[in-house]
Amino acid sequence: MPPIEEEQHQRLLSERSVDLYEEDEEERAYDSTEKIHIIGVDEENEADEYSTKAPPFSWRKLWLFTGPGFLMSIAFLDPGNLEGDLQSGAIAGYSLLWLLLWATVMGLLVQLLAARLGVATGRHLAELCREEYPNWARLLLWVMAELALIGSDIQEVIGSAIAIKILSHGFLPLWAGVIITALDCFIFLFLENYGVRKLEALFAVLIATMALSFAWLFGETKPSGVELLVGVVVPKLSSKTIKQAVGVVGCIIMPHNVFLHSALVQSRAIDNRKIGRVREAITYYSIESGVALSISFIINLFVTTVFAKAFYGSEQANNIGLVNAGQYLQEKYGGGLFPILYIWAIGLLAAGQSSTLTGTYAGQFIMGGFLNLRLKKWMRALITRSCAIIPTLLVALVFDASEGSLDVLNEWLNVLQSIQIPFALIPLLCLVAKEEVMGIFKIGTALQIISWFVAALVIVINGYLLVDFFSSEGSGVIFTSVVFVFTAVYVCFIVYLVARGINFTKWIGKTKLLTTTGN
């Protein structure tokens, strides 16, 4: 790195770090006492502390950095994704496994950018949006993020409630399962008091439970290994499976997960004024995120292939969902040593519980970052839980007896989340490409092109879902007019975010730098 460029970067990061440490009135993802300290681990020469090169690779350090990526990966395993997996397998068979693989790769790219942003700046996406956008845009982005989180949380809590209903043999209705799931907030608060690693250990247990449950199903149903391999390697797509293909890609990127990952990486104490330390952290987080999403891909693969083997080409294929999936498996494969219905329910419960916990976590960061609220963590957690649990409880009371109504509700919730995707992706891509924000850690031109292509692809695919959904849901002058007005406002806001990212962020950053220099 040229000395002048290095000096400019050091000045930029030093200014940001001074702000980070001096502005105690601002909300931060983690207090300094909560962070895991890594400096000095497996290092013989402390003089390397100020090197611009990353310290040598250390397995012990990798272990200490491991955690945030696995919490992030849970959004790839929530009940909504599991339902997409089972429907993809039942309707399209093994033919969309290649798309599942590449969708996971695209999701990994987005999450690595979120982690890079958090490490390089010392702030998470919601905090940076608060700084970069005017009040009206900031508040609108916050509302969008909260709506996406609520929509996702309703699906996750309902998934847990369905599992509890199955495991209780129908004794506990959906609404009771919702209340039980709501109590996970207290588990979250209890473990958080004992440190970040305890919380990460809980999520590791839940991910392992999912892996074992769905691997058991895989072993019981014995999908074809040859068809599985062909499905992963050979791209296939037909007009009959286009909707499932769109669903596979569309549900991979969750808006709240982008905010979450940019905050989780700050659970490790990293001095972002030191270039070598930032490089080191980005490297370790990239490795652990890749491993975490590889595991999530395998779990999704298990679910898809189980239902491809069991129901592809059958009469039940078009009617299968979270509510009846376990019962269909039970009828086809019987009880065995341990009824397959309960194995499915255990995996579903682990998916629902883990994803609702990460939703609580994400809600704290989103609310605190956008609004700069300095509330106690238990208060923020309760507010976040209430925003999701109250509407979910109403949903459970209304739709408990109707599987068809739950499916319709799930479609509307998918639409709600699809609408929000641009409002997480566009700010992320604009910020990670700005030198005034990232310093030398801004992404290069090639990665910018790839990232914008992936973002455009995901947005277009979700746009297809929206058009397909609204065209089938209603017609008439009033309905069409409302959709048209909403679409016009929606597109205008997206254009504003892109235009501001291209034209204004650089000017604002230079103005701040000149002002600081002048003072």
Secondary structure, DSSP 8 states (H G I E B T S, - for coil): --HHHHHHHHHHHHHHHHHHHH-TTS--SS-GGGSEE-TTTT-S-GGGGG-SS-----HHHHHHH-SHHHHHHGGGGSHHHHHHHHHHHHHHTTTTHHHHHHHHHHHHHHHHHHHHHHHHHSS-HHHHHHHHS-HHHHHHHHHHHHHHHHHHHHHHHHHHHHHHHHHTTT-S-HHHHHHHHHTHHHHHHHHHTT-HHHHHHHHHHHHHHHHHHHHHHHHHH---HHHHHHHHHS----GGGHHHHHHHHHTT--HHHHHHHHHHGGGEE--TTSHHHHHHHHHHHHHHHHHHHHHHHHHHHHHHHHHHHHHTTSTTGGG--HHHHHHHHHHHH---SS-HHHHHHHHHHHHHHHHHHHHHHHHHHHHHHHH-----HHHHHHHHHHHHHHHHHHHHHHHTT-HHHHHHHHHHHHHHHHHHTHHHHHHHHHHHT-HHHHGGGS--HHHHHHHHHHHHHHHHHHHHHHHHHHHHH--SHHHHHHHHHHHHHHHHHHHHHHHHHHHTHHHHHHHHHHHHHH-
